Amino acid sequence: MSVHLFGIRHHGPGCARSLAQALQALQPDCILIEGPPEADELIGFAADPAIKPPVALLVYVPATPQRAVFYPFAEFSPEWQAMRYATANGVPVRFCDLPQAHRLAEPEAAAPAADQSTAGQSESDSESGSGTDQLHQDPLQWLANAAGFSDTDTWWDHLVEQRSDSLDLFAAIAEMMTTVRTDIAAPPDLREQQREAWMRNAIRLAEKQGHQRIAVVCGAYHVPALATMPSAKSDNDLLKGLPKVKLAATWTPWSYGRLAFRSGYGAGVSAPGWYHHMWGHPAQASLYWLTDVAILLRKHDLDASSASIIEAVRLADTLAAMRERPRAGLGELQEAVRAVFCYDSDTPLRLIHDALLINDRLGEVPQGVPTLPLPQDVQTQQKRLRLPVKADHSQLELDLRQPAHLEKSVLLHRLALLGVDWGRAERVSGKSGTFHEWWRLAWEPEYAIRLIEANVWGGTVEAAATGKAVSQANEASTLPELTALIEQVLLADLPQAVDLLMQRIQEVGALTPDVGFMLAALPPLASVMRYGSVRGTDTSAIGQVVDGLVTRACIALPFGVLGMADEPAAELVRQLIAADRAIRLIQEEALLDAWFGALDQVAGNELSHSLISGRCARILSEQGHWDQERTARALALRCSHASAPLASGNWLEGFLQGSAALLLHNDSLWSLVNNWINRLDPDSFVELLPLLRRTFGAFEAPERRQLSERAGSAGGTLVITASAGSVDEARARLVLPVLGMILGGSAALSTPETSHVA
């Protein structure tokens, strides 16, 4: 009876290849793998050709699915190769780590554990101990430095992962880790001691069951603790009184991006895409990887020839020889790529890093994997609608007049309602139309947890989305929340939730005194009314709600803007602009008449906040409800000496905000604004300057340039006259270039008596 310990790095092609060779030579009759015992029944799926790494074991608490842990595996993960060997050869295999039933039962485990797989904890612990001394904190870094490497990852890569034929590798790893744990590293904490005690008990059980050749595949850090077996009593004492909770487990797709260090995964690797090449082409990984670099650059219209590939291979090999390394590693390849392909530019390197070093490869899981009804329904619909699941971003254009495209849109909207943002709707420049949607798709591994969480609402996507929408409707307390939700519900085609939502909108709307809430509630409803025909939505009930909301808003608006502070007024202006667009989108004369009448009351009332009053005047003028004469009278009144300069400035900001077209094309308005500014005393001008700068600075550059040119032309010059004393023209001229840059035009002085600033 013998126990063989194989200390590995959790995602290392060299370890995986050496382990596969060692298992073939050993022919074990039992294999124990560091991992969650709750997933023992899922190991058999490793032999299914339909499962394609990277994948992950998801272990979670059914009552609170956000309490979960992922155990990721790539094809080059040693544990995955051990599972494949065991299932292919009929060898008994099981996981031997401390069950997650004990760890997730603890209070601190209540936070989501995505990307923090305990399968990788041993390595992260071995690289960052718990002591205060730097040597004890990171002993492997010390060993890497002693070997002439700047970081642990590169050192381990050259020491272990680039070796493809060493059966003595694991003895060397065991000797090294024994020295590290005995002489350098800080002692393991209680949790690590409990994990190792459980692993030793698993070995004792395998021996008791009569197995003669037991292979134990575990993190290299644990090998010394498993090589020396203390008494069973001492291990059992460590495991006494551990809490426990009921768990479930399943397989879920994973991605190379989530195997990388940058994702926050403790046992991650720096370049999973490179490791994928090392696993698939161990003898010529450099050549294949550089060929992929050339293909990638060509796809993006960058120069990359066969001669460049040959030159890069030679340069990488030369660098490796100069550094006395047996073969070129990732560092040498990156330097060669930078010199040969990128011409010392960082931009192509970023492209190569994301596409080839990280690589957003996404795994696949077969339909037969046990899971909950909702994730199964999602997989079924993805397959039926031919929506492939990918980790990298892809574009999807939908024509809603086609039934199949409409079904895809409905699925994406329903998943978004459930918090699974697989697709994000986008606006495409130069493309518009009510019958088209553009989506950006990217699947994230944590969506598996969100689907499990959403399973409480229903067993199908439609049922779950309806259940969640009803719950949100009952919890919502403001009109904007409810109207935004009704838009989501209608886009997701959830008719069973519509009636309750309409009832809630009626109830909350009748009790809402805040005119801002009423205005903010209109845009989503107007969008549904205007474009509902695209999806065949019945908008009659929504029309009644909109009529009531607009009527109440028109009544409340003239009184709601009286005595308002500046900050709430600025927010109300944004809501008013959006509501104006919404009401005009509906295109109902009765509503437009009531709306313009309310705006007229606000604009004509001197007690209204000047910012809001100015915006109302702007809308009335643009929509032809006020003629130019009426607009000019309002501007003259608001910019007269009888009005406080700050109030006049606020009115102008509201009136001009967003576009300078009125000033550019209306001579009377230009003259009024120009004369008002010229008549300001110096103190008032200084007080208003930030407000005016903010207003004019928001215009587009061409508009600012036209304003500057008009100000500098004859009859349109802004004149600043010295109120007392003489003007130092030499000093005054110094500011003109700066003003010209700000305004986008030229500036000049005209006469000694006055300064004309363009």
ZAPA-568120 format. One record per residue (C-alpha): residue number from 1; chain; z, y, x. Coordinates in steps of 0.5 Angstrom, whole numbers. Example, Ala and Ser with C-alpha at 12.3 -4.5 7.8 and 13.67 -1.06 7.14 Angstrom:
BEGIN
- resi; chain; z; y; x
- 1; A; 16; -9; 25
- 2; A; 14; -2; 27
END
This chain:
BEGIN
- resi; chain; z; y; x
- 1; A; 0; 0; 0
- 2; A; -2; 7; 3
- 3; A; -2; 14; 1
- 4; A; -8; 18; 4
- 5; A; -7; 26; 3
- 6; A; -13; 30; 3
- 7; A; -11; 38; 4
- 8; A; -17; 42; 2
- 9; A; -19; 49; 0
- 10; A; -20; 49; -7
- 11; A; -27; 52; -7
- 12; A; -30; 50; 0
- 13; A; -37; 46; 1
- 14; A; -34; 44; 7
- 15; A; -28; 41; 5
- 16; A; -32; 38; -1
- 17; A; -37; 34; 3
- 18; A; -32; 31; 8
- 19; A; -28; 29; 2
- 20; A; -34; 26; -2
- 21; A; -35; 22; 5
- 22; A; -28; 20; 6
- 23; A; -27; 17; -1
- 24; A; -34; 13; 0
- 25; A; -30; 10; 6
- 26; A; -23; 9; 3
- 27; A; -25; 6; -3
- 28; A; -19; 8; -7
- 29; A; -16; 5; -13
- 30; A; -13; 11; -15
- 31; A; -14; 18; -15
- 32; A; -9; 24; -16
- 33; A; -12; 31; -16
- 34; A; -8; 38; -16
- 35; A; -9; 40; -23
- 36; A; -6; 40; -30
- 37; A; -3; 33; -33
- 38; A; -5; 36; -40
- 39; A; -12; 36; -38
- 40; A; -12; 28; -36
- 41; A; -17; 26; -42
- 42; A; -22; 31; -40
- 43; A; -23; 29; -33
- 44; A; -28; 24; -36
- 45; A; -33; 29; -38
- 46; A; -34; 31; -31
- 47; A; -39; 25; -31
- 48; A; -43; 28; -37
- 49; A; -50; 30; -34
- 50; A; -49; 36; -40
- 51; A; -44; 39; -36
- 52; A; -46; 44; -31
- 53; A; -41; 47; -26
- 54; A; -38; 52; -25
- 55; A; -34; 51; -31
- 56; A; -26; 51; -32
- 57; A; -21; 47; -35
- 58; A; -17; 52; -41
- 59; A; -10; 50; -42
- 60; A; -7; 54; -48
- 61; A; -1; 55; -53
- 62; A; -4; 54; -59
- 63; A; 1; 58; -63
- 64; A; -1; 64; -58
- 65; A; -7; 63; -55
- 66; A; -7; 69; -50
- 67; A; -2; 65; -46
- 68; A; -7; 61; -42
- 69; A; -9; 59; -36
- 70; A; -16; 57; -33
- 71; A; -17; 52; -27
- 72; A; -24; 54; -25
- 73; A; -29; 49; -21
- 74; A; -35; 49; -18
- 75; A; -40; 44; -16
- 76; A; -38; 45; -9
- 77; A; -30; 45; -11
- 78; A; -27; 38; -8
- 79; A; -23; 37; -14
- 80; A; -30; 37; -18
- 81; A; -33; 32; -13
- 82; A; -26; 28; -13
- 83; A; -27; 27; -21
- 84; A; -34; 26; -20
- 85; A; -33; 20; -15
- 86; A; -27; 17; -20
- 87; A; -31; 17; -26
- 88; A; -38; 14; -23
- 89; A; -34; 9; -20
- 90; A; -29; 7; -25
- 91; A; -23; 9; -21
- 92; A; -17; 11; -25
- 93; A; -16; 19; -24
- 94; A; -11; 24; -26
- 95; A; -8; 31; -25
- 96; A; -1; 31; -21
- 97; A; 1; 38; -21
- 98; A; 7; 41; -25
- 99; A; 5; 41; -32
- 100; A; 3; 48; -35
- 101; A; 8; 46; -41
- 102; A; 14; 48; -37
- 103; A; 11; 54; -34
- 104; A; 8; 57; -40
- 105; A; 14; 56; -44
- 106; A; 18; 61; -40
- 107; A; 18; 68; -42
- 108; A; 14; 71; -36
- 109; A; 8; 67; -38
- 110; A; 7; 71; -45
- 111; A; 2; 75; -41
- 112; A; -5; 73; -41
- 113; A; -6; 68; -35
- 114; A; -14; 69; -34
- 115; A; -17; 68; -27
- 116; A; -10; 66; -25
- 117; A; -11; 59; -24
- 118; A; -5; 55; -21
- 119; A; -10; 51; -18
- 120; A; -11; 56; -13
- 121; A; -4; 58; -13
- 122; A; -3; 54; -7
- 123; A; -8; 57; -2
- 124; A; -6; 64; -4
- 125; A; 2; 62; -3
- 126; A; 0; 59; 4
- 127; A; -4; 66; 6
- 128; A; 1; 71; 3
- 129; A; 8; 68; 4
- 130; A; 15; 71; 1
- 131; A; 18; 73; 7
- 132; A; 18; 80; 10
- 133; A; 16; 79; 17
- 134; A; 8; 80; 17
- 135; A; 8; 73; 21
- 136; A; 11; 69; 16
- 137; A; 8; 73; 10
- 138; A; 1; 71; 12
- 139; A; 1; 65; 18
- 140; A; -6; 64; 17
- 141; A; -8; 71; 19
- 142; A; -4; 70; 25
- 143; A; -8; 64; 27
- 144; A; -15; 67; 25
- 145; A; -13; 73; 30
- 146; A; -11; 68; 35
- 147; A; -18; 64; 34
- 148; A; -22; 71; 35
- 149; A; -23; 72; 28
- 150; A; -21; 79; 24
- 151; A; -20; 75; 17
- 152; A; -18; 69; 15
- 153; A; -24; 67; 10
- 154; A; -29; 68; 16
- 155; A; -24; 64; 20
- 156; A; -23; 58; 15
- 157; A; -31; 58; 14
- 158; A; -33; 57; 21
- 159; A; -27; 52; 22
- 160; A; -28; 48; 16
- 161; A; -33; 50; 11
- 162; A; -39; 49; 16
- 163; A; -37; 42; 18
- 164; A; -41; 37; 14
- 165; A; -40; 31; 18
- 166; A; -33; 31; 20
- 167; A; -28; 25; 17
- 168; A; -23; 27; 22
- 169; A; -22; 34; 18
- 170; A; -17; 32; 14
- 171; A; -12; 30; 20
- 172; A; -13; 36; 23
- 173; A; -12; 40; 17
- 174; A; -5; 36; 16
- 175; A; -3; 38; 23
- 176; A; -5; 45; 23
- 177; A; -1; 46; 16
- 178; A; 5; 42; 18
- 179; A; 6; 47; 24
- 180; A; 5; 53; 20
- 181; A; 10; 51; 15
- 182; A; 15; 48; 20
- 183; A; 15; 54; 25
- 184; A; 11; 60; 22
- 185; A; 11; 61; 14
- 186; A; 17; 63; 10
- 187; A; 20; 57; 6
- 188; A; 17; 56; -1
- 189; A; 20; 59; -7
- 190; A; 23; 55; -13
- 191; A; 17; 54; -17
- 192; A; 13; 51; -11
- 193; A; 19; 46; -9
- 194; A; 18; 44; -17
- 195; A; 11; 43; -16
- 196; A; 11; 39; -10
- 197; A; 17; 35; -13
- 198; A; 13; 33; -19
- 199; A; 7; 31; -14
- 200; A; 11; 27; -11
- 201; A; 14; 23; -17
- 202; A; 6; 22; -19
- 203; A; 5; 19; -12
- 204; A; 12; 14; -14
- 205; A; 9; 13; -21
- 206; A; 2; 11; -18
- 207; A; 6; 6; -13
- 208; A; 10; 3; -18
- 209; A; 4; 1; -22
- 210; A; 1; -3; -16
- 211; A; -4; 1; -13
- 212; A; -6; 0; -6
- 213; A; -10; 6; -4
- 214; A; -8; 12; -7
- 215; A; -12; 18; -5
- 216; A; -8; 25; -6
- 217; A; -13; 31; -7
- 218; A; -9; 38; -6
- 219; A; -8; 45; -3
- 220; A; -8; 44; 4
- 221; A; -1; 48; 4
- 222; A; 2; 42; 0
- 223; A; 0; 36; 5
- 224; A; 7; 37; 9
- 225; A; 11; 37; 3
- 226; A; 8; 31; 1
- 227; A; 7; 27; 7
- 228; A; 15; 26; 8
- 229; A; 18; 24; 1
- 230; A; 25; 26; 0
- 231; A; 30; 22; -5
- 232; A; 27; 21; -12
- 233; A; 34; 24; -14
- 234; A; 33; 30; -11
- 235; A; 26; 31; -14
- 236; A; 29; 30; -21
- 237; A; 34; 35; -20
- 238; A; 29; 40; -18
- 239; A; 26; 38; -25
- 240; A; 32; 38; -29
- 241; A; 32; 43; -35
- 242; A; 25; 46; -35
- 243; A; 23; 49; -42
- 244; A; 17; 46; -45
- 245; A; 12; 48; -50
- 246; A; 6; 44; -54
- 247; A; -1; 46; -51
- 248; A; -8; 44; -52
- 249; A; -14; 44; -47
- 250; A; -21; 44; -47
- 251; A; -27; 45; -42
- 252; A; -30; 52; -42
- 253; A; -36; 55; -38
- 254; A; -34; 59; -32
- 255; A; -38; 64; -27
- 256; A; -39; 65; -20
- 257; A; -37; 72; -21
- 258; A; -30; 70; -23
- 259; A; -30; 65; -17
- 260; A; -30; 71; -13
- 261; A; -24; 75; -10
- 262; A; -26; 81; -13
- 263; A; -25; 79; -20
- 264; A; -17; 78; -18
- 265; A; -17; 70; -18
- 266; A; -12; 68; -13
- 267; A; -16; 62; -10
- 268; A; -23; 66; -10
- 269; A; -28; 66; -5
- 270; A; -31; 72; -2
- 271; A; -39; 69; -3
- 272; A; -39; 64; -8
- 273; A; -47; 65; -8
- 274; A; -47; 63; -1
- 275; A; -43; 57; -1
- 276; A; -48; 55; -7
- 277; A; -53; 55; -1
- 278; A; -48; 51; 4
- 279; A; -47; 46; -1
- 280; A; -54; 45; -3
- 281; A; -58; 46; 4
- 282; A; -52; 44; 9
- 283; A; -57; 44; 15
- 284; A; -62; 50; 13
- 285; A; -57; 54; 9
- 286; A; -59; 60; 13
- 287; A; -66; 59; 12
- 288; A; -66; 58; 4
- 289; A; -61; 64; 3
- 290; A; -66; 69; 7
- 291; A; -72; 66; 3
- 292; A; -68; 68; -3
- 293; A; -66; 75; 0
- 294; A; -74; 76; 1
- 295; A; -76; 74; -6
- 296; A; -70; 78; -9
- 297; A; -73; 84; -5
- 298; A; -80; 83; -7
- 299; A; -78; 83; -14
- 300; A; -75; 90; -13
- 301; A; -82; 92; -10
- 302; A; -78; 92; -3
- 303; A; -82; 90; 3
- 304; A; -80; 83; 5
- 305; A; -85; 78; 9
- 306; A; -85; 71; 12
- 307; A; -85; 74; 19
- 308; A; -78; 78; 17
- 309; A; -75; 72; 15
- 310; A; -77; 68; 21
- 311; A; -74; 75; 25
- 312; A; -68; 75; 21
- 313; A; -66; 67; 22
- 314; A; -67; 68; 30
- 315; A; -63; 74; 30
- 316; A; -57; 71; 26
- 317; A; -58; 65; 31
- 318; A; -58; 69; 37
- 319; A; -51; 73; 34
- 320; A; -48; 66; 33
- 321; A; -50; 64; 40
- 322; A; -47; 71; 43
- 323; A; -40; 70; 39
- 324; A; -40; 62; 42
- 325; A; -40; 60; 35
- 326; A; -44; 53; 33
- 327; A; -48; 56; 28
- 328; A; -50; 63; 24
- 329; A; -45; 64; 19
- 330; A; -45; 69; 13
- 331; A; -43; 75; 18
- 332; A; -49; 74; 22
- 333; A; -53; 73; 17
- 334; A; -51; 80; 13
- 335; A; -52; 83; 20
- 336; A; -59; 80; 21
- 337; A; -61; 82; 14
- 338; A; -58; 89; 15
- 339; A; -63; 90; 21
- 340; A; -69; 87; 19
- 341; A; -70; 87; 11
- 342; A; -65; 94; 10
- 343; A; -67; 98; 16
- 344; A; -60; 100; 16
- 345; A; -59; 102; 9
- 346; A; -54; 100; 4
- 347; A; -57; 100; -2
- 348; A; -61; 94; -1
- 349; A; -55; 91; 1
- 350; A; -51; 92; -5
- 351; A; -57; 89; -9
- 352; A; -56; 83; -5
- 353; A; -49; 82; -5
- 354; A; -49; 82; -13
- 355; A; -55; 78; -14
- 356; A; -54; 73; -8
- 357; A; -47; 73; -5
- 358; A; -43; 73; -11
- 359; A; -49; 71; -16
- 360; A; -47; 71; -24
- 361; A; -49; 63; -25
- 362; A; -46; 61; -31
- 363; A; -44; 54; -33
- 364; A; -45; 50; -39
- 365; A; -41; 45; -43
- 366; A; -43; 40; -47
- 367; A; -42; 40; -55
- 368; A; -38; 34; -55
- 369; A; -32; 37; -51
- 370; A; -26; 38; -56
- 371; A; -25; 45; -58
- 372; A; -23; 49; -65
- 373; A; -28; 50; -70
- 374; A; -29; 57; -69
- 375; A; -32; 56; -62
- 376; A; -36; 50; -64
- 377; A; -39; 54; -70
- 378; A; -41; 60; -65
- 379; A; -44; 54; -60
- 380; A; -48; 52; -66
- 381; A; -51; 58; -68
- 382; A; -52; 60; -61
- 383; A; -56; 54; -60
- 384; A; -60; 55; -67
- 385; A; -62; 62; -66
- 386; A; -64; 60; -59
- 387; A; -59; 65; -56
- 388; A; -58; 63; -49
- 389; A; -51; 64; -46
- 390; A; -52; 68; -39
- 391; A; -47; 71; -34
- 392; A; -52; 76; -32
- 393; A; -54; 82; -36
- 394; A; -60; 81; -40
- 395; A; -64; 85; -45
- 396; A; -65; 83; -53
- 397; A; -70; 87; -57
- 398; A; -69; 86; -65
- 399; A; -74; 87; -70
- 400; A; -69; 87; -77
- 401; A; -75; 86; -81
- 402; A; -76; 79; -78
- 403; A; -71; 74; -81
- 404; A; -69; 70; -75
- 405; A; -68; 77; -71
- 406; A; -64; 79; -77
- 407; A; -59; 73; -76
- 408; A; -58; 75; -69
- 409; A; -56; 82; -70
- 410; A; -51; 79; -76
- 411; A; -48; 74; -71
- 412; A; -47; 79; -65
- 413; A; -44; 84; -70
- 414; A; -39; 79; -73
- 415; A; -37; 77; -66
- 416; A; -36; 84; -64
- 417; A; -32; 85; -70
- 418; A; -28; 79; -67
- 419; A; -27; 82; -61
- 420; A; -32; 78; -57
- 421; A; -37; 84; -54
- 422; A; -42; 79; -52
- 423; A; -47; 84; -54
- 424; A; -47; 91; -54
- 425; A; -52; 96; -58
- 426; A; -55; 101; -54
- 427; A; -60; 107; -55
- 428; A; -66; 106; -51
- 429; A; -70; 113; -49
- 430; A; -76; 114; -52
- 431; A; -75; 109; -57
- 432; A; -73; 110; -64
- 433; A; -73; 107; -71
- 434; A; -69; 104; -77
- 435; A; -72; 97; -76
- 436; A; -70; 96; -69
- 437; A; -64; 94; -65
- 438; A; -63; 94; -57
- 439; A; -57; 90; -54
- 440; A; -55; 88; -47
- 441; A; -52; 81; -47
- 442; A; -47; 78; -42
- 443; A; -42; 73; -43
- 444; A; -35; 73; -40
- 445; A; -31; 67; -39
- 446; A; -25; 70; -43
- 447; A; -29; 70; -49
- 448; A; -27; 63; -50
- 449; A; -19; 65; -51
- 450; A; -21; 71; -56
- 451; A; -25; 65; -60
- 452; A; -19; 61; -60
- 453; A; -15; 67; -62
- 454; A; -20; 69; -67
- 455; A; -19; 62; -70
- 456; A; -13; 63; -74
- 457; A; -18; 68; -79
- 458; A; -23; 62; -80
- 459; A; -27; 56; -78
- 460; A; -33; 59; -78
- 461; A; -36; 66; -75
- 462; A; -37; 69; -82
- 463; A; -30; 67; -85
- 464; A; -26; 69; -79
- 465; A; -30; 76; -79
- 466; A; -28; 77; -86
- 467; A; -21; 75; -85
- 468; A; -20; 80; -79
- 469; A; -24; 85; -83
- 470; A; -19; 84; -89
- 471; A; -13; 84; -85
- 472; A; -15; 91; -81
- 473; A; -17; 94; -88
- 474; A; -10; 93; -91
- 475; A; -7; 95; -84
- 476; A; -11; 102; -84
- 477; A; -8; 108; -86
- 478; A; -13; 113; -85
- 479; A; -20; 115; -88
- 480; A; -24; 115; -81
- 481; A; -21; 108; -79
- 482; A; -23; 105; -86
- 483; A; -30; 108; -86
- 484; A; -32; 106; -79
- 485; A; -29; 99; -81
- 486; A; -34; 99; -87
- 487; A; -40; 100; -83
- 488; A; -38; 94; -78
- 489; A; -37; 90; -84
- 490; A; -44; 92; -87
- 491; A; -47; 91; -81
- 492; A; -44; 84; -80
- 493; A; -46; 82; -87
- 494; A; -39; 80; -90
- 495; A; -40; 81; -97
- 496; A; -33; 78; -99
- 497; A; -30; 84; -95
- 498; A; -33; 90; -98
- 499; A; -30; 90; -105
- 500; A; -23; 90; -102
- 501; A; -25; 96; -97
- 502; A; -28; 100; -102
- 503; A; -22; 100; -106
- 504; A; -18; 102; -100
- 505; A; -22; 107; -98
- 506; A; -22; 110; -106
- 507; A; -14; 109; -105
- 508; A; -13; 113; -98
- 509; A; -19; 118; -100
- 510; A; -15; 120; -106
- 511; A; -9; 121; -102
- 512; A; -12; 125; -96
- 513; A; -10; 132; -96
- 514; A; -13; 133; -88
- 515; A; -20; 136; -89
- 516; A; -21; 133; -82
- 517; A; -20; 126; -84
- 518; A; -25; 127; -90
- 519; A; -31; 130; -85
- 520; A; -30; 124; -80
- 521; A; -30; 119; -85
- 522; A; -37; 121; -87
- 523; A; -42; 119; -82
- 524; A; -41; 112; -82
- 525; A; -42; 112; -89
- 526; A; -48; 116; -89
- 527; A; -51; 112; -84
- 528; A; -50; 106; -88
- 529; A; -53; 109; -94
- 530; A; -59; 112; -91
- 531; A; -61; 105; -87
- 532; A; -58; 100; -91
- 533; A; -64; 98; -94
- 534; A; -66; 95; -87
- 535; A; -61; 90; -88
- 536; A; -62; 89; -96
- 537; A; -55; 92; -97
- 538; A; -53; 94; -104
- 539; A; -51; 102; -103
- 540; A; -49; 104; -110
- 541; A; -42; 103; -109
- 542; A; -42; 107; -103
- 543; A; -46; 112; -106
- 544; A; -40; 114; -111
- 545; A; -35; 114; -105
- 546; A; -39; 119; -101
- 547; A; -40; 123; -107
- 548; A; -32; 124; -108
- 549; A; -31; 125; -101
- 550; A; -36; 130; -100
- 551; A; -34; 134; -106
- 552; A; -26; 133; -104
- 553; A; -28; 136; -97
- 554; A; -32; 142; -100
- 555; A; -26; 144; -104
- 556; A; -21; 143; -98
- 557; A; -25; 146; -93
- 558; A; -25; 154; -94
- 559; A; -17; 153; -95
- 560; A; -16; 148; -89
- 561; A; -19; 153; -84
- 562; A; -14; 158; -85
- 563; A; -9; 160; -80
- 564; A; -11; 154; -76
- 565; A; -9; 154; -68
- 566; A; -15; 154; -63
- 567; A; -14; 146; -61
- 568; A; -15; 143; -68
- 569; A; -20; 148; -69
- 570; A; -24; 146; -63
- 571; A; -23; 138; -66
- 572; A; -25; 141; -73
- 573; A; -32; 144; -71
- 574; A; -34; 137; -68
- 575; A; -32; 134; -74
- 576; A; -36; 139; -78
- 577; A; -42; 138; -74
- 578; A; -42; 131; -75
- 579; A; -41; 131; -82
- 580; A; -46; 136; -83
- 581; A; -51; 131; -80
- 582; A; -49; 126; -84
- 583; A; -49; 130; -91
- 584; A; -56; 132; -89
- 585; A; -58; 125; -87
- 586; A; -56; 123; -94
- 587; A; -62; 128; -97
- 588; A; -58; 129; -104
- 589; A; -59; 136; -107
- 590; A; -53; 136; -111
- 591; A; -49; 135; -104
- 592; A; -53; 139; -100
- 593; A; -52; 145; -105
- 594; A; -44; 144; -105
- 595; A; -44; 143; -98
- 596; A; -47; 150; -96
- 597; A; -43; 153; -101
- 598; A; -37; 151; -98
- 599; A; -40; 153; -91
- 600; A; -41; 160; -94
- 601; A; -34; 161; -96
- 602; A; -32; 159; -89
- 603; A; -37; 164; -86
- 604; A; -35; 170; -90
- 605; A; -28; 169; -90
- 606; A; -25; 174; -85
- 607; A; -18; 169; -85
- 608; A; -22; 163; -83
- 609; A; -21; 161; -75
- 610; A; -27; 165; -72
- 611; A; -29; 159; -68
- 612; A; -31; 155; -74
- 613; A; -33; 161; -78
- 614; A; -38; 162; -72
- 615; A; -41; 154; -73
- 616; A; -41; 155; -80
- 617; A; -46; 161; -80
- 618; A; -50; 157; -74
- 619; A; -51; 152; -79
- 620; A; -53; 156; -85
- 621; A; -58; 160; -81
- 622; A; -61; 154; -78
- 623; A; -62; 151; -85
- 624; A; -65; 157; -88
- 625; A; -59; 158; -92
- 626; A; -58; 165; -89
- 627; A; -64; 169; -87
- 628; A; -64; 173; -81
- 629; A; -62; 179; -84
- 630; A; -56; 176; -87
- 631; A; -54; 173; -80
- 632; A; -55; 179; -76
- 633; A; -50; 182; -81
- 634; A; -45; 177; -80
- 635; A; -46; 177; -72
- 636; A; -45; 185; -73
- 637; A; -39; 185; -77
- 638; A; -36; 179; -72
- 639; A; -37; 183; -66
- 640; A; -35; 190; -68
- 641; A; -30; 194; -65
- 642; A; -26; 193; -71
- 643; A; -25; 185; -69
- 644; A; -21; 183; -63
- 645; A; -25; 181; -57
- 646; A; -22; 174; -57
- 647; A; -24; 173; -64
- 648; A; -31; 176; -63
- 649; A; -32; 171; -57
- 650; A; -29; 165; -61
- 651; A; -34; 167; -66
- 652; A; -40; 167; -61
- 653; A; -38; 161; -58
- 654; A; -38; 157; -65
- 655; A; -45; 161; -67
- 656; A; -48; 159; -60
- 657; A; -45; 153; -58
- 658; A; -51; 147; -56
- 659; A; -57; 151; -56
- 660; A; -59; 158; -54
- 661; A; -66; 158; -58
- 662; A; -63; 163; -63
- 663; A; -62; 168; -58
- 664; A; -68; 167; -55
- 665; A; -73; 168; -61
- 666; A; -69; 173; -65
- 667; A; -69; 180; -62
- 668; A; -64; 183; -67
- 669; A; -59; 178; -65
- 670; A; -60; 179; -58
- 671; A; -59; 186; -58
- 672; A; -53; 186; -62
- 673; A; -50; 181; -57
- 674; A; -52; 185; -51
- 675; A; -50; 191; -54
- 676; A; -43; 188; -56
- 677; A; -42; 186; -49
- 678; A; -44; 192; -46
- 679; A; -39; 196; -50
- 680; A; -33; 192; -48
- 681; A; -28; 195; -43
- 682; A; -26; 192; -37
- 683; A; -20; 189; -39
- 684; A; -23; 185; -45
- 685; A; -29; 183; -41
- 686; A; -25; 180; -36
- 687; A; -21; 176; -41
- 688; A; -27; 174; -45
- 689; A; -31; 172; -38
- 690; A; -28; 164; -38
- 691; A; -30; 163; -45
- 692; A; -37; 167; -45
- 693; A; -38; 163; -38
- 694; A; -36; 156; -42
- 695; A; -41; 158; -48
- 696; A; -47; 160; -44
- 697; A; -46; 154; -38
- 698; A; -47; 149; -44
- 699; A; -54; 151; -45
- 700; A; -59; 147; -41
- 701; A; -62; 150; -35
- 702; A; -69; 152; -38
- 703; A; -65; 156; -43
- 704; A; -61; 159; -38
- 705; A; -67; 161; -34
- 706; A; -70; 164; -40
- 707; A; -64; 168; -42
- 708; A; -64; 171; -35
- 709; A; -71; 173; -35
- 710; A; -70; 176; -41
- 711; A; -64; 180; -39
- 712; A; -68; 182; -33
- 713; A; -74; 184; -37
- 714; A; -75; 191; -39
- 715; A; -71; 193; -45
- 716; A; -67; 187; -44
- 717; A; -62; 189; -39
- 718; A; -55; 188; -39
- 719; A; -52; 194; -36
- 720; A; -45; 195; -33
- 721; A; -43; 202; -32
- 722; A; -37; 204; -28
- 723; A; -32; 207; -32
- 724; A; -29; 211; -27
- 725; A; -31; 213; -20
- 726; A; -37; 211; -16
- 727; A; -40; 204; -15
- 728; A; -41; 201; -8
- 729; A; -48; 199; -9
- 730; A; -48; 195; -2
- 731; A; -42; 191; -5
- 732; A; -44; 190; -12
- 733; A; -51; 187; -9
- 734; A; -47; 182; -5
- 735; A; -45; 178; -12
- 736; A; -52; 178; -14
- 737; A; -55; 172; -11
- 738; A; -49; 168; -14
- 739; A; -50; 171; -21
- 740; A; -57; 169; -20
- 741; A; -55; 162; -18
- 742; A; -50; 161; -24
- 743; A; -55; 164; -29
- 744; A; -61; 160; -26
- 745; A; -66; 167; -25
- 746; A; -66; 173; -20
- 747; A; -62; 179; -20
- 748; A; -63; 186; -18
- 749; A; -60; 193; -18
- 750; A; -65; 198; -22
- 751; A; -62; 205; -21
- 752; A; -56; 208; -17
- 753; A; -52; 210; -23
- 754; A; -52; 203; -26
- 755; A; -52; 196; -24
- 756; A; -57; 191; -28
- 757; A; -55; 184; -27
- 758; A; -60; 179; -29
END
